[in-house]
């Protein structure tokens, strides 16, 4: 199976066969999704949109990697973040790679999809 994964990775990133590895921006989405309290904010569209926009705007990058570690939270914010990621991927014609750390439940799983 390792050989199959390596071959698939090289199909997506043909530059690996050449002189250098591709540049892949990484966006970390960590914490509860939604507004926690007046003084503590979780992951919301307004907090992650600038990071996503910057990552997808890098022209040399063939993909954007998301690292998710979230117990979930607001269904509305999860869906808004998910839709923004899909829209940016389509707009910039980029592959989205998702990596899950310790927890990826509920809304975190929706974003990962």
C-alpha positions as CSV (number, residue, x, y, z in Angstrom):
1,X,0.0,0.0,0.0
2,X,2.9,2.4,0.7
3,X,4.0,2.2,-3.0
4,X,0.4,3.0,-4.1
5,X,0.3,6.1,-1.8
6,X,3.7,7.2,-3.1
7,X,2.6,6.8,-6.7
8,X,-0.6,8.8,-6.1
9,X,1.4,11.5,-4.4
10,X,3.8,11.8,-7.4
11,X,0.8,12.0,-9.8
12,X,-0.6,14.9,-7.8
13,X,2.8,16.5,-7.4
14,X,4.9,15.8,-10.5
15,X,7.6,18.2,-9.2
16,X,8.7,15.5,-6.8
17,X,10.3,13.6,-9.6
18,X,12.4,16.7,-10.4
19,X,14.9,18.7,-8.5
20,X,12.8,20.1,-5.8
21,X,9.8,19.4,-3.6
22,X,6.7,21.5,-4.1
23,X,5.7,24.2,-1.7
24,X,2.6,23.2,0.3
25,X,1.1,25.8,2.7
26,X,-0.3,24.4,5.9
27,X,-3.3,25.8,7.7
28,X,-3.8,24.5,11.3
29,X,-7.4,24.4,12.5
30,X,-7.2,23.8,16.2
31,X,-9.9,24.2,18.9
32,X,-13.6,24.3,19.3
33,X,-15.6,25.6,16.3
34,X,-17.8,28.6,17.0
35,X,-17.7,31.5,19.4
36,X,-17.0,30.2,22.9
37,X,-17.6,33.3,25.0
38,X,-17.3,37.0,25.0
39,X,-13.6,36.7,25.8
40,X,-12.7,33.5,24.1
41,X,-13.2,32.8,20.5
42,X,-13.0,29.4,18.8
43,X,-12.7,28.7,15.1
44,X,-15.1,30.8,13.1
45,X,-15.2,31.8,9.4
46,X,-14.0,35.3,10.3
47,X,-11.0,34.0,12.2
48,X,-9.8,31.4,9.6
49,X,-10.8,33.2,6.3
50,X,-7.7,35.4,6.1
51,X,-5.4,32.3,6.7
52,X,-7.3,30.3,4.0
53,X,-7.2,33.1,1.5
54,X,-3.4,33.6,2.0
55,X,-2.7,29.9,1.7
56,X,-4.8,29.4,-1.5
57,X,-3.3,32.5,-3.1
58,X,0.2,31.1,-3.2
59,X,0.5,30.4,-7.0
60,X,3.5,28.1,-6.7
61,X,1.6,25.7,-4.4
62,X,-0.1,22.8,-6.1
63,X,-2.1,22.1,-3.0
64,X,-3.1,23.4,0.5
65,X,-2.8,21.2,3.6
66,X,-5.2,21.4,6.5
67,X,-4.3,20.1,9.9
68,X,-7.4,19.6,12.0
69,X,-7.6,19.0,15.7
70,X,-11.1,19.9,16.9
71,X,-13.8,18.4,19.0
72,X,-16.3,20.1,16.8
73,X,-18.8,22.8,17.8
74,X,-21.1,25.0,15.9
75,X,-22.7,23.4,12.9
76,X,-23.2,26.7,11.2
77,X,-19.6,27.8,11.5
78,X,-18.4,24.3,10.4
79,X,-20.5,24.5,7.3
80,X,-19.3,28.1,6.5
81,X,-15.6,27.1,6.9
82,X,-16.2,24.0,4.8
83,X,-17.9,26.0,2.0
84,X,-15.1,28.6,2.0
85,X,-12.4,25.9,1.6
86,X,-14.3,24.3,-1.3
87,X,-14.9,27.6,-3.0
88,X,-11.2,28.6,-2.7
89,X,-10.0,25.2,-3.9
90,X,-12.2,25.5,-7.0
91,X,-11.3,29.2,-7.6
92,X,-7.6,28.5,-7.4
93,X,-7.7,25.0,-8.9
94,X,-5.9,23.5,-5.9
95,X,-5.9,20.1,-4.3
96,X,-6.8,20.0,-0.6
97,X,-4.9,17.6,1.7
98,X,-6.4,17.0,5.1
99,X,-4.5,15.6,8.1
100,X,-6.3,14.8,11.4
101,X,-4.5,15.0,14.7
102,X,-5.9,13.8,18.1
103,X,-9.5,14.8,17.7
104,X,-11.7,15.4,14.6
105,X,-15.3,15.1,15.6
106,X,-18.6,16.6,14.6
107,X,-17.8,19.9,12.8
108,X,-14.1,19.1,12.5
109,X,-15.0,16.0,10.6
110,X,-17.3,18.0,8.3
111,X,-14.5,20.4,7.5
112,X,-12.2,17.5,6.8
113,X,-14.7,16.2,4.2
